[in-house]
Amino acid sequence: MFEVLAARTFRKLFAAQVVALLGTGLLTVALALLAYDVSGSDAGAVLGTALAIKMVAYVIGAPVMSAVAVNVPRRALLVCADGVRAAIAILLPFVDQAWQLYVLIFVLQAASATFTPTFQSIIPSVLPDERDYTRALSLSRLAYDLESLASPVIAALLLTVITYNSLFVGTALGFVVSAALVVTTTLPLAQSLEPSGSLVSRIELGSRIMLTDPVLRALLALNTAVAAASAVVLVNTVVYVHGLLGGSSAAVALALAFFGAGSMAAAVCVPGLLDTYTERRLMVCGASILPFGLGVTVALLISSPGAALGWVIICVAWVILGVGTSLVNTPSARLIRAGSTQRNRSQVFAAQFSLSHLCFLVTYLIAGWVGVQLSQVVAAALLTVLATLATTAAALMWPAAASRKREREPVPRT
């Protein structure tokens, strides 16, 4: 998997991704502490609103910026997005009202919704060989999982010697280093496009491609299954650990680490598995174990076993969910690459980014609000049913004999 780092362009882009992820991880911790400073006991509501704004920015920002900036050089787009994110990180320590936090978070996340799909659309041109591209996807997934585990630890260590406001400086530094790495990287030359149709039609282009292609429609269904499973873990782990198992904050981090460990293990295995199995078999199988892991969670909530047995069950369930989500997420960009062309790839990646986060927005609300208003059992059961239906729909929509003519377009260099 690590041999793809021998490619100089990918190595520098991957380094840019890693340092930006580290900055984002520090930002997550700093935002929670800032919300408490601004709103005190209402910090949970403020942070929850900020996270909802983040998802809205992702859903709206990705397709809009992809259409508006269709002919902006990709290097300039990435550097500007990093520059905006760094500037917002520097401004955040000066926030003293919730509305200011909301505005800055929207702008920052809109910049992230510009950076990420653009970055993802470049990699297929940097690594045209499919085996190399698959290994790059696994490495990228590994970086995301490691960041979610490492950033809180790094932030905790830094907070022993600095104030939380200084974490925003670390965040800004991460984005600045990311921009510097992109500036010094030779990127494949993108085709210049004459914008056709109205702005609205260009915004909708990626979504139309995804909705008319049977394989990409199946990917949308798989996104829903992943979002259902992830929502249970990311929203309600703290509720289960504190309320059901009587665990501490450190125990919450440990439970999340099991989810991350399952995801990382699967990401490492994906390249070898795709040498033997098709994307359809691997991804549908990955999605198929998600309802099982969610069903185990429902059984845990209903039975309320002792703390020792409960810990074993939740850790096993979280590993299962981590494996399942990674088996779907890691190869998904291969489908986008195969279902798009150099001319529309950025728009399709933007649509995937936007629509997948729309799924997360819905499932986060189910996990959070249904759990509070009705019960955790009902919330987990609803998400189990949703994951089951989504996986079934994906298997039915994705033709078993579907095959694609892989592009082998020449990749000019700047």
TORKOL-4160 file (C-alpha; in steps of 0.2 Angstrom, whole numbers, padded with zeros to 4 digits, m for minus):
414
<pt num="1" X="0000" Y="0000" Z="0000"/>
<pt num="2" X="0014" Y="0012" Z="0004"/>
<pt num="3" X="0023" Y="0010" Z="m0012"/>
<pt num="4" X="0012" Y="0023" Z="m0020"/>
<pt num="5" X="0021" Y="0036" Z="m0010"/>
<pt num="6" X="0036" Y="0033" Z="m0022"/>
<pt num="7" X="0026" Y="0044" Z="m0034"/>
<pt num="8" X="0032" Y="0062" Z="m0030"/>
<pt num="9" X="0016" Y="0071" Z="m0034"/>
<pt num="10" X="0005" Y="0060" Z="m0024"/>
<pt num="11" X="0017" Y="0060" Z="m0010"/>
<pt num="12" X="0016" Y="0079" Z="m0008"/>
<pt num="13" X="m0003" Y="0079" Z="m0010"/>
<pt num="14" X="m0005" Y="0065" Z="0003"/>
<pt num="15" X="0006" Y="0075" Z="0015"/>
<pt num="16" X="m0005" Y="0090" Z="0012"/>
<pt num="17" X="m0020" Y="0080" Z="0016"/>
<pt num="18" X="m0012" Y="0073" Z="0032"/>
<pt num="19" X="m0007" Y="0090" Z="0039"/>
<pt num="20" X="m0024" Y="0098" Z="0034"/>
<pt num="21" X="m0032" Y="0083" Z="0043"/>
<pt num="22" X="m0022" Y="0086" Z="0059"/>
<pt num="23" X="m0027" Y="0104" Z="0059"/>
<pt num="24" X="m0045" Y="0100" Z="0057"/>
<pt num="25" X="m0043" Y="0088" Z="0072"/>
<pt num="26" X="m0036" Y="0101" Z="0083"/>
<pt num="27" X="m0050" Y="0112" Z="0077"/>
<pt num="28" X="m0063" Y="0100" Z="0083"/>
<pt num="29" X="m0057" Y="0100" Z="0100"/>
<pt num="30" X="m0054" Y="0119" Z="0101"/>
<pt num="31" X="m0072" Y="0122" Z="0095"/>
<pt num="32" X="m0080" Y="0112" Z="0109"/>
<pt num="33" X="m0070" Y="0122" Z="0121"/>
<pt num="34" X="m0074" Y="0138" Z="0113"/>
<pt num="35" X="m0093" Y="0134" Z="0113"/>
<pt num="36" X="m0092" Y="0131" Z="0131"/>
<pt num="37" X="m0083" Y="0148" Z="0134"/>
<pt num="38" X="m0096" Y="0157" Z="0123"/>
<pt num="39" X="m0112" Y="0149" Z="0130"/>
<pt num="40" X="m0108" Y="0140" Z="0146"/>
<pt num="41" X="m0121" Y="0127" Z="0150"/>
<pt num="42" X="m0129" Y="0129" Z="0132"/>
<pt num="43" X="m0112" Y="0123" Z="0124"/>
<pt num="44" X="m0120" Y="0107" Z="0118"/>
<pt num="45" X="m0134" Y="0116" Z="0109"/>
<pt num="46" X="m0121" Y="0128" Z="0101"/>
<pt num="47" X="m0109" Y="0115" Z="0096"/>
<pt num="48" X="m0124" Y="0104" Z="0089"/>
<pt num="49" X="m0130" Y="0119" Z="0079"/>
<pt num="50" X="m0112" Y="0122" Z="0073"/>
<pt num="51" X="m0111" Y="0104" Z="0067"/>
<pt num="52" X="m0128" Y="0105" Z="0058"/>
<pt num="53" X="m0121" Y="0121" Z="0049"/>
<pt num="54" X="m0106" Y="0111" Z="0044"/>
<pt num="55" X="m0117" Y="0098" Z="0036"/>
<pt num="56" X="m0127" Y="0111" Z="0027"/>
<pt num="57" X="m0111" Y="0120" Z="0021"/>
<pt num="58" X="m0105" Y="0103" Z="0014"/>
<pt num="59" X="m0122" Y="0099" Z="0005"/>
<pt num="60" X="m0124" Y="0116" Z="m0003"/>
<pt num="61" X="m0106" Y="0122" Z="m0005"/>
<pt num="62" X="m0098" Y="0107" Z="m0014"/>
<pt num="63" X="m0109" Y="0107" Z="m0030"/>
<pt num="64" X="m0111" Y="0126" Z="m0030"/>
<pt num="65" X="m0092" Y="0129" Z="m0029"/>
<pt num="66" X="m0089" Y="0115" Z="m0042"/>
<pt num="67" X="m0100" Y="0124" Z="m0054"/>
<pt num="68" X="m0094" Y="0142" Z="m0051"/>
<pt num="69" X="m0076" Y="0138" Z="m0051"/>
<pt num="70" X="m0077" Y="0126" Z="m0066"/>
<pt num="71" X="m0062" Y="0134" Z="m0075"/>
<pt num="72" X="m0052" Y="0140" Z="m0060"/>
<pt num="73" X="m0035" Y="0131" Z="m0060"/>
<pt num="74" X="m0035" Y="0117" Z="m0048"/>
<pt num="75" X="m0019" Y="0122" Z="m0039"/>
<pt num="76" X="m0026" Y="0140" Z="m0036"/>
<pt num="77" X="m0043" Y="0133" Z="m0030"/>
<pt num="78" X="m0035" Y="0121" Z="m0017"/>
<pt num="79" X="m0023" Y="0135" Z="m0011"/>
<pt num="80" X="m0037" Y="0148" Z="m0009"/>
<pt num="81" X="m0048" Y="0135" Z="0000"/>
<pt num="82" X="m0033" Y="0132" Z="0012"/>
<pt num="83" X="m0030" Y="0151" Z="0014"/>
<pt num="84" X="m0048" Y="0154" Z="0018"/>
<pt num="85" X="m0048" Y="0140" Z="0031"/>
<pt num="86" X="m0032" Y="0147" Z="0039"/>
<pt num="87" X="m0039" Y="0164" Z="0040"/>
<pt num="88" X="m0055" Y="0158" Z="0048"/>
<pt num="89" X="m0045" Y="0148" Z="0061"/>
<pt num="90" X="m0036" Y="0164" Z="0066"/>
<pt num="91" X="m0052" Y="0173" Z="0068"/>
<pt num="92" X="m0061" Y="0160" Z="0079"/>
<pt num="93" X="m0052" Y="0165" Z="0095"/>
<pt num="94" X="m0059" Y="0182" Z="0094"/>
<pt num="95" X="m0077" Y="0175" Z="0094"/>
<pt num="96" X="m0088" Y="0181" Z="0109"/>
<pt num="97" X="m0105" Y="0177" Z="0102"/>
<pt num="98" X="m0114" Y="0161" Z="0096"/>
<pt num="99" X="m0119" Y="0170" Z="0079"/>
<pt num="100" X="m0101" Y="0174" Z="0075"/>
<pt num="101" X="m0096" Y="0156" Z="0078"/>
<pt num="102" X="m0110" Y="0150" Z="0066"/>
<pt num="103" X="m0105" Y="0162" Z="0052"/>
<pt num="104" X="m0087" Y="0158" Z="0053"/>
<pt num="105" X="m0090" Y="0139" Z="0054"/>
<pt num="106" X="m0101" Y="0140" Z="0038"/>
<pt num="107" X="m0087" Y="0150" Z="0028"/>
<pt num="108" X="m0074" Y="0138" Z="0034"/>
<pt num="109" X="m0084" Y="0122" Z="0030"/>
<pt num="110" X="m0089" Y="0129" Z="0013"/>
<pt num="111" X="m0070" Y="0131" Z="0010"/>
<pt num="112" X="m0068" Y="0113" Z="0015"/>
<pt num="113" X="m0082" Y="0108" Z="0003"/>
<pt num="114" X="m0072" Y="0116" Z="m0011"/>
<pt num="115" X="m0055" Y="0108" Z="m0006"/>
<pt num="116" X="m0060" Y="0090" Z="m0003"/>
<pt num="117" X="m0069" Y="0086" Z="m0019"/>
<pt num="118" X="m0056" Y="0095" Z="m0030"/>
<pt num="119" X="m0042" Y="0086" Z="m0021"/>
<pt num="120" X="m0051" Y="0069" Z="m0024"/>
<pt num="121" X="m0054" Y="0073" Z="m0042"/>
<pt num="122" X="m0035" Y="0076" Z="m0045"/>
<pt num="123" X="m0029" Y="0059" Z="m0038"/>
<pt num="124" X="m0036" Y="0048" Z="m0053"/>
<pt num="125" X="m0025" Y="0058" Z="m0065"/>
<pt num="126" X="m0010" Y="0058" Z="m0053"/>
<pt num="127" X="m0011" Y="0039" Z="m0052"/>
<pt num="128" X="m0019" Y="0032" Z="m0068"/>
<pt num="129" X="m0015" Y="0014" Z="m0064"/>
<pt num="130" X="m0030" Y="0007" Z="m0056"/>
<pt num="131" X="m0020" Y="m0004" Z="m0043"/>
<pt num="132" X="m0010" Y="0012" Z="m0038"/>
<pt num="133" X="m0026" Y="0022" Z="m0036"/>
<pt num="134" X="m0034" Y="0008" Z="m0025"/>
<pt num="135" X="m0019" Y="0009" Z="m0014"/>
<pt num="136" X="m0020" Y="0027" Z="m0013"/>
<pt num="137" X="m0038" Y="0026" Z="m0008"/>
<pt num="138" X="m0034" Y="0014" Z="0006"/>
<pt num="139" X="m0019" Y="0025" Z="0012"/>
<pt num="140" X="m0031" Y="0040" Z="0012"/>
<pt num="141" X="m0044" Y="0031" Z="0022"/>
<pt num="142" X="m0031" Y="0026" Z="0034"/>
<pt num="143" X="m0026" Y="0044" Z="0036"/>
<pt num="144" X="m0044" Y="0049" Z="0040"/>
<pt num="145" X="m0045" Y="0035" Z="0054"/>
<pt num="146" X="m0028" Y="0039" Z="0061"/>
<pt num="147" X="m0032" Y="0057" Z="0062"/>
<pt num="148" X="m0048" Y="0054" Z="0072"/>
<pt num="149" X="m0038" Y="0044" Z="0084"/>
<pt num="150" X="m0022" Y="0054" Z="0085"/>
<pt num="151" X="m0029" Y="0072" Z="0085"/>
<pt num="152" X="m0038" Y="0071" Z="0102"/>
<pt num="153" X="m0023" Y="0064" Z="0110"/>
<pt num="154" X="m0011" Y="0077" Z="0102"/>
<pt num="155" X="m0024" Y="0091" Z="0107"/>
<pt num="156" X="m0024" Y="0084" Z="0125"/>
<pt num="157" X="m0005" Y="0084" Z="0126"/>
<pt num="158" X="m0004" Y="0102" Z="0119"/>
<pt num="159" X="m0017" Y="0108" Z="0132"/>
<pt num="160" X="m0006" Y="0104" Z="0146"/>
<pt num="161" X="0006" Y="0118" Z="0141"/>
<pt num="162" X="m0005" Y="0130" Z="0131"/>
<pt num="163" X="m0022" Y="0137" Z="0131"/>
<pt num="164" X="m0036" Y="0130" Z="0119"/>
<pt num="165" X="m0035" Y="0147" Z="0109"/>
<pt num="166" X="m0018" Y="0142" Z="0104"/>
<pt num="167" X="m0025" Y="0126" Z="0096"/>
<pt num="168" X="m0033" Y="0137" Z="0082"/>
<pt num="169" X="m0015" Y="0143" Z="0078"/>
<pt num="170" X="m0010" Y="0125" Z="0075"/>
<pt num="171" X="m0026" Y="0123" Z="0064"/>
<pt num="172" X="m0021" Y="0138" Z="0054"/>
<pt num="173" X="m0003" Y="0132" Z="0053"/>
<pt num="174" X="m0009" Y="0115" Z="0046"/>
<pt num="175" X="m0019" Y="0123" Z="0032"/>
<pt num="176" X="m0004" Y="0135" Z="0028"/>
<pt num="177" X="0008" Y="0120" Z="0026"/>
<pt num="178" X="m0005" Y="0111" Z="0016"/>
<pt num="179" X="m0006" Y="0126" Z="0004"/>
<pt num="180" X="0013" Y="0127" Z="0003"/>
<pt num="181" X="0014" Y="0108" Z="m0002"/>
<pt num="182" X="0000" Y="0111" Z="m0015"/>
<pt num="183" X="0009" Y="0126" Z="m0022"/>
<pt num="184" X="0026" Y="0116" Z="m0024"/>
<pt num="185" X="0017" Y="0101" Z="m0033"/>
<pt num="186" X="0016" Y="0099" Z="m0051"/>
<pt num="187" X="m0002" Y="0094" Z="m0055"/>
<pt num="188" X="m0010" Y="0086" Z="m0070"/>
<pt num="189" X="m0016" Y="0099" Z="m0082"/>
<pt num="190" X="m0035" Y="0099" Z="m0082"/>
<pt num="191" X="m0046" Y="0101" Z="m0098"/>
<pt num="192" X="m0052" Y="0119" Z="m0100"/>
<pt num="193" X="m0071" Y="0119" Z="m0101"/>
<pt num="194" X="m0083" Y="0131" Z="m0109"/>
<pt num="195" X="m0097" Y="0133" Z="m0096"/>
<pt num="196" X="m0113" Y="0127" Z="m0104"/>
<pt num="197" X="m0131" Y="0129" Z="m0098"/>
<pt num="198" X="m0136" Y="0140" Z="m0083"/>
<pt num="199" X="m0127" Y="0140" Z="m0067"/>
<pt num="200" X="m0141" Y="0129" Z="m0060"/>
<pt num="201" X="m0139" Y="0116" Z="m0073"/>
<pt num="202" X="m0120" Y="0116" Z="m0070"/>
<pt num="203" X="m0123" Y="0114" Z="m0051"/>
<pt num="204" X="m0135" Y="0099" Z="m0055"/>
<pt num="205" X="m0123" Y="0091" Z="m0067"/>
<pt num="206" X="m0114" Y="0079" Z="m0055"/>
<pt num="207" X="m0131" Y="0074" Z="m0046"/>
<pt num="208" X="m0139" Y="0071" Z="m0063"/>
<pt num="209" X="m0124" Y="0059" Z="m0068"/>
<pt num="210" X="m0125" Y="0050" Z="m0052"/>
<pt num="211" X="m0144" Y="0048" Z="m0052"/>
<pt num="212" X="m0144" Y="0041" Z="m0070"/>
<pt num="213" X="m0130" Y="0029" Z="m0069"/>
<pt num="214" X="m0136" Y="0013" Z="m0060"/>
<pt num="215" X="m0119" Y="0010" Z="m0052"/>
<pt num="216" X="m0118" Y="0027" Z="m0045"/>
<pt num="217" X="m0136" Y="0026" Z="m0039"/>
<pt num="218" X="m0131" Y="0011" Z="m0030"/>
<pt num="219" X="m0117" Y="0020" Z="m0022"/>
<pt num="220" X="m0130" Y="0033" Z="m0016"/>
<pt num="221" X="m0139" Y="0019" Z="m0007"/>
<pt num="222" X="m0123" Y="0013" Z="0000"/>
<pt num="223" X="m0119" Y="0030" Z="0007"/>
<pt num="224" X="m0136" Y="0029" Z="0016"/>
<pt num="225" X="m0132" Y="0013" Z="0024"/>
<pt num="226" X="m0115" Y="0020" Z="0030"/>
<pt num="227" X="m0123" Y="0036" Z="0036"/>
<pt num="228" X="m0135" Y="0025" Z="0047"/>
<pt num="229" X="m0121" Y="0015" Z="0055"/>
<pt num="230" X="m0110" Y="0030" Z="0057"/>
<pt num="231" X="m0123" Y="0040" Z="0066"/>
<pt num="232" X="m0126" Y="0027" Z="0079"/>
<pt num="233" X="m0107" Y="0027" Z="0083"/>
<pt num="234" X="m0103" Y="0046" Z="0081"/>
<pt num="235" X="m0119" Y="0053" Z="0090"/>
<pt num="236" X="m0123" Y="0040" Z="0103"/>
<pt num="237" X="m0107" Y="0031" Z="0109"/>
<pt num="238" X="m0106" Y="0044" Z="0123"/>
<pt num="239" X="m0124" Y="0040" Z="0128"/>
<pt num="240" X="m0121" Y="0022" Z="0128"/>
<pt num="241" X="m0105" Y="0022" Z="0137"/>
<pt num="242" X="m0110" Y="0034" Z="0150"/>
<pt num="243" X="m0128" Y="0029" Z="0152"/>
<pt num="244" X="m0128" Y="0011" Z="0149"/>
<pt num="245" X="m0111" Y="0005" Z="0154"/>
<pt num="246" X="m0106" Y="0019" Z="0167"/>
<pt num="247" X="m0090" Y="0022" Z="0158"/>
<pt num="248" X="m0079" Y="0038" Z="0159"/>
<pt num="249" X="m0074" Y="0050" Z="0146"/>
<pt num="250" X="m0059" Y="0040" Z="0143"/>
<pt num="251" X="m0070" Y="0025" Z="0140"/>
<pt num="252" X="m0079" Y="0035" Z="0126"/>
<pt num="253" X="m0063" Y="0037" Z="0117"/>
<pt num="254" X="m0059" Y="0019" Z="0119"/>
<pt num="255" X="m0075" Y="0014" Z="0112"/>
<pt num="256" X="m0073" Y="0025" Z="0097"/>
<pt num="257" X="m0055" Y="0018" Z="0095"/>
<pt num="258" X="m0063" Y="0001" Z="0092"/>
<pt num="259" X="m0073" Y="0008" Z="0078"/>
<pt num="260" X="m0058" Y="0016" Z="0071"/>
<pt num="261" X="m0048" Y="0000" Z="0072"/>
<pt num="262" X="m0061" Y="m0009" Z="0062"/>
<pt num="263" X="m0061" Y="0004" Z="0049"/>
<pt num="264" X="m0042" Y="0004" Z="0048"/>
<pt num="265" X="m0040" Y="m0015" Z="0047"/>
<pt num="266" X="m0053" Y="m0015" Z="0032"/>
<pt num="267" X="m0044" Y="m0001" Z="0023"/>
<pt num="268" X="m0027" Y="m0010" Z="0024"/>
<pt num="269" X="m0036" Y="m0026" Z="0017"/>
<pt num="270" X="m0046" Y="m0017" Z="0003"/>
<pt num="271" X="m0032" Y="m0017" Z="m0011"/>
<pt num="272" X="m0029" Y="m0036" Z="m0009"/>
<pt num="273" X="m0047" Y="m0040" Z="m0009"/>
<pt num="274" X="m0050" Y="m0030" Z="m0025"/>
<pt num="275" X="m0037" Y="m0040" Z="m0033"/>
<pt num="276" X="m0049" Y="m0055" Z="m0031"/>
<pt num="277" X="m0067" Y="m0048" Z="m0029"/>
<pt num="278" X="m0077" Y="m0035" Z="m0039"/>
<pt num="279" X="m0081" Y="m0018" Z="m0031"/>
<pt num="280" X="m0099" Y="m0024" Z="m0031"/>
<pt num="281" X="m0096" Y="m0039" Z="m0021"/>
<pt num="282" X="m0085" Y="m0031" Z="m0009"/>
<pt num="283" X="m0095" Y="m0015" Z="m0006"/>
<pt num="284" X="m0112" Y="m0024" Z="m0005"/>
<pt num="285" X="m0104" Y="m0037" Z="0007"/>
<pt num="286" X="m0097" Y="m0023" Z="0018"/>
<pt num="287" X="m0114" Y="m0014" Z="0018"/>
<pt num="288" X="m0123" Y="m0031" Z="0022"/>
<pt num="289" X="m0114" Y="m0032" Z="0039"/>
<pt num="290" X="m0119" Y="m0015" Z="0045"/>
<pt num="291" X="m0137" Y="m0020" Z="0049"/>
<pt num="292" X="m0130" Y="m0035" Z="0059"/>
<pt num="293" X="m0119" Y="m0023" Z="0069"/>
<pt num="294" X="m0133" Y="m0011" Z="0072"/>
<pt num="295" X="m0144" Y="m0026" Z="0077"/>
<pt num="296" X="m0132" Y="m0031" Z="0090"/>
<pt num="297" X="m0133" Y="m0013" Z="0096"/>
<pt num="298" X="m0152" Y="m0014" Z="0097"/>
<pt num="299" X="m0151" Y="m0031" Z="0107"/>
<pt num="300" X="m0138" Y="m0023" Z="0119"/>
<pt num="301" X="m0150" Y="m0008" Z="0122"/>
<pt num="302" X="m0165" Y="m0019" Z="0125"/>
<pt num="303" X="m0156" Y="m0032" Z="0136"/>
<pt num="304" X="m0146" Y="m0020" Z="0146"/>
<pt num="305" X="m0133" Y="m0033" Z="0152"/>
<pt num="306" X="m0120" Y="m0031" Z="0165"/>
<pt num="307" X="m0106" Y="m0018" Z="0162"/>
<pt num="308" X="m0093" Y="m0032" Z="0158"/>
<pt num="309" X="m0103" Y="m0041" Z="0145"/>
<pt num="310" X="m0110" Y="m0024" Z="0138"/>
<pt num="311" X="m0092" Y="m0018" Z="0135"/>
<pt num="312" X="m0088" Y="m0034" Z="0125"/>
<pt num="313" X="m0104" Y="m0032" Z="0115"/>
<pt num="314" X="m0102" Y="m0014" Z="0111"/>
<pt num="315" X="m0083" Y="m0016" Z="0106"/>
<pt num="316" X="m0087" Y="m0030" Z="0095"/>
<pt num="317" X="m0102" Y="m0021" Z="0087"/>
<pt num="318" X="m0091" Y="m0006" Z="0084"/>
<pt num="319" X="m0077" Y="m0016" Z="0076"/>
<pt num="320" X="m0090" Y="m0024" Z="0064"/>
<pt num="321" X="m0097" Y="m0006" Z="0060"/>
<pt num="322" X="m0080" Y="0000" Z="0057"/>
<pt num="323" X="m0075" Y="m0014" Z="0045"/>
<pt num="324" X="m0092" Y="m0012" Z="0036"/>
<pt num="325" X="m0091" Y="0007" Z="0033"/>
<pt num="326" X="m0073" Y="0006" Z="0027"/>
<pt num="327" X="m0077" Y="m0008" Z="0015"/>
<pt num="328" X="m0090" Y="0003" Z="0007"/>
<pt num="329" X="m0080" Y="0020" Z="0009"/>
<pt num="330" X="m0063" Y="0015" Z="0003"/>
<pt num="331" X="m0067" Y="0009" Z="m0015"/>
<pt num="332" X="m0081" Y="0021" Z="m0018"/>
<pt num="333" X="m0070" Y="0034" Z="m0027"/>
<pt num="334" X="m0066" Y="0020" Z="m0040"/>
<pt num="335" X="m0084" Y="0020" Z="m0045"/>
<pt num="336" X="m0084" Y="0039" Z="m0047"/>
<pt num="337" X="m0068" Y="0038" Z="m0057"/>
<pt num="338" X="m0075" Y="0024" Z="m0068"/>
<pt num="339" X="m0092" Y="0033" Z="m0070"/>
<pt num="340" X="m0085" Y="0050" Z="m0075"/>
<pt num="341" X="m0073" Y="0058" Z="m0087"/>
<pt num="342" X="m0059" Y="0071" Z="m0085"/>
<pt num="343" X="m0072" Y="0084" Z="m0091"/>
<pt num="344" X="m0085" Y="0081" Z="m0077"/>
<pt num="345" X="m0075" Y="0072" Z="m0064"/>
<pt num="346" X="m0074" Y="0087" Z="m0052"/>
<pt num="347" X="m0093" Y="0089" Z="m0053"/>
<pt num="348" X="m0097" Y="0071" Z="m0049"/>
<pt num="349" X="m0085" Y="0070" Z="m0035"/>
<pt num="350" X="m0093" Y="0086" Z="m0028"/>
<pt num="351" X="m0110" Y="0078" Z="m0030"/>
<pt num="352" X="m0104" Y="0062" Z="m0021"/>
<pt num="353" X="m0097" Y="0073" Z="m0007"/>
<pt num="354" X="m0113" Y="0083" Z="m0006"/>
<pt num="355" X="m0126" Y="0069" Z="m0006"/>
<pt num="356" X="m0116" Y="0058" Z="0006"/>
<pt num="357" X="m0116" Y="0072" Z="0018"/>
<pt num="358" X="m0135" Y="0075" Z="0016"/>
<pt num="359" X="m0137" Y="0057" Z="0021"/>
<pt num="360" X="m0127" Y="0060" Z="0037"/>
<pt num="361" X="m0137" Y="0076" Z="0041"/>
<pt num="362" X="m0153" Y="0065" Z="0040"/>
<pt num="363" X="m0146" Y="0050" Z="0050"/>
<pt num="364" X="m0138" Y="0062" Z="0063"/>
<pt num="365" X="m0155" Y="0070" Z="0067"/>
<pt num="366" X="m0163" Y="0052" Z="0068"/>
<pt num="367" X="m0149" Y="0046" Z="0080"/>
<pt num="368" X="m0150" Y="0062" Z="0091"/>
<pt num="369" X="m0168" Y="0068" Z="0091"/>
<pt num="370" X="m0177" Y="0051" Z="0090"/>
<pt num="371" X="m0165" Y="0045" Z="0104"/>
<pt num="372" X="m0170" Y="0060" Z="0115"/>
<pt num="373" X="m0188" Y="0061" Z="0111"/>
<pt num="374" X="m0193" Y="0043" Z="0110"/>
<pt num="375" X="m0179" Y="0031" Z="0115"/>
<pt num="376" X="m0162" Y="0025" Z="0111"/>
<pt num="377" X="m0169" Y="0008" Z="0106"/>
<pt num="378" X="m0181" Y="0016" Z="0094"/>
<pt num="379" X="m0167" Y="0027" Z="0086"/>
<pt num="380" X="m0155" Y="0012" Z="0084"/>
<pt num="381" X="m0170" Y="0001" Z="0077"/>
<pt num="382" X="m0175" Y="0014" Z="0064"/>
<pt num="383" X="m0157" Y="0016" Z="0058"/>
<pt num="384" X="m0155" Y="m0003" Z="0057"/>
<pt num="385" X="m0170" Y="m0004" Z="0046"/>
<pt num="386" X="m0164" Y="0011" Z="0036"/>
<pt num="387" X="m0147" Y="0002" Z="0033"/>
<pt num="388" X="m0155" Y="m0014" Z="0029"/>
<pt num="389" X="m0167" Y="m0006" Z="0016"/>
<pt num="390" X="m0152" Y="0004" Z="0008"/>
<pt num="391" X="m0141" Y="m0011" Z="0007"/>
<pt num="392" X="m0155" Y="m0021" Z="m0002"/>
<pt num="393" X="m0159" Y="m0007" Z="m0014"/>
<pt num="394" X="m0140" Y="m0005" Z="m0018"/>
<pt num="395" X="m0139" Y="m0024" Z="m0022"/>
<pt num="396" X="m0155" Y="m0023" Z="m0033"/>
<pt num="397" X="m0149" Y="m0007" Z="m0042"/>
<pt num="398" X="m0131" Y="m0012" Z="m0046"/>
<pt num="399" X="m0132" Y="m0024" Z="m0061"/>
<pt num="400" X="m0122" Y="m0040" Z="m0057"/>
<pt num="401" X="m0114" Y="m0039" Z="m0074"/>
<pt num="402" X="m0110" Y="m0021" Z="m0074"/>
<pt num="403" X="m0093" Y="m0017" Z="m0082"/>
<pt num="404" X="m0085" Y="m0001" Z="m0087"/>
<pt num="405" X="m0073" Y="0004" Z="m0100"/>
<pt num="406" X="m0059" Y="0011" Z="m0089"/>
<pt num="407" X="m0052" Y="0027" Z="m0095"/>
<pt num="408" X="m0034" Y="0028" Z="m0100"/>
<pt num="409" X="m0033" Y="0046" Z="m0105"/>
<pt num="410" X="m0016" Y="0054" Z="m0108"/>
<pt num="411" X="m0011" Y="0065" Z="m0092"/>
<pt num="412" X="m0002" Y="0081" Z="m0098"/>
<pt num="413" X="0008" Y="0089" Z="m0085"/>
<pt num="414" X="0010" Y="0108" Z="m0081"/>
